[in-house]
């Protein structure tokens, strides 16, 4: 329940220019909760949202964001 609250709060605080699916928000919240510093994906919205979960988004395709 605490993890879901953390994900919900982070999503509500996101800029309106970032569209994050609920599953991706939970993924990012889990990564933050377990002490990860980076998250690897090629999803542009998830890369943009990562910093709002105190994570560095790394594009697996090697393109900088």
C-alpha positions as CSV (number, residue, x, y, z in Angstrom):
1,X,0.0,0.0,0.0
2,X,2.8,2.4,0.8
3,X,4.5,1.7,-2.5
4,X,1.2,2.4,-4.4
5,X,0.9,5.7,-2.5
6,X,4.4,6.6,-3.5
7,X,3.7,5.9,-7.1
8,X,0.4,7.8,-7.0
9,X,2.0,10.8,-5.4
10,X,4.8,10.9,-7.9
11,X,2.4,10.6,-10.9
12,X,0.3,13.5,-9.5
13,X,3.4,15.6,-9.2
14,X,4.6,14.9,-12.8
15,X,4.5,17.8,-15.3
16,X,1.5,17.5,-17.6
17,X,3.9,17.0,-20.5
18,X,4.8,13.5,-19.2
19,X,2.3,10.7,-19.8
20,X,3.2,7.8,-17.6
21,X,1.2,4.5,-17.6
22,X,0.3,3.1,-14.2
23,X,2.4,0.0,-14.7
24,X,5.5,2.2,-15.6
25,X,4.8,4.3,-12.5
26,X,4.8,1.2,-10.3
27,X,8.0,0.0,-12.0
28,X,9.8,3.3,-11.3
29,X,8.4,3.4,-7.7
30,X,9.7,-0.2,-7.1
31,X,13.1,0.7,-8.5
32,X,13.4,3.7,-6.2
33,X,12.1,1.8,-3.2
34,X,14.7,-0.9,-3.6
35,X,17.6,1.6,-3.9
36,X,18.2,1.4,-7.7
37,X,19.9,4.5,-9.2
38,X,19.2,3.8,-12.8
39,X,16.4,2.3,-14.9
40,X,16.9,1.0,-18.4
41,X,14.2,1.4,-21.1
42,X,13.6,2.7,-24.5
43,X,10.2,4.2,-23.5
44,X,10.5,8.0,-23.9
45,X,7.9,8.9,-21.3
46,X,9.4,6.6,-18.8
47,X,12.8,8.1,-19.4
48,X,11.4,11.6,-18.8
49,X,9.6,10.5,-15.7
50,X,12.6,8.6,-14.1
51,X,14.1,11.7,-12.5
52,X,10.9,12.4,-10.7
53,X,11.4,9.1,-9.0
54,X,15.0,10.0,-8.2
55,X,16.4,7.7,-10.9
56,X,18.5,8.1,-13.9
57,X,16.8,6.9,-17.1
58,X,19.2,5.1,-19.4
59,X,18.0,4.6,-23.0
60,X,18.8,1.0,-24.0
61,X,19.0,2.1,-27.6
62,X,21.8,4.4,-26.8
63,X,20.1,7.6,-27.8
64,X,20.5,10.5,-25.3
65,X,17.3,12.0,-23.8
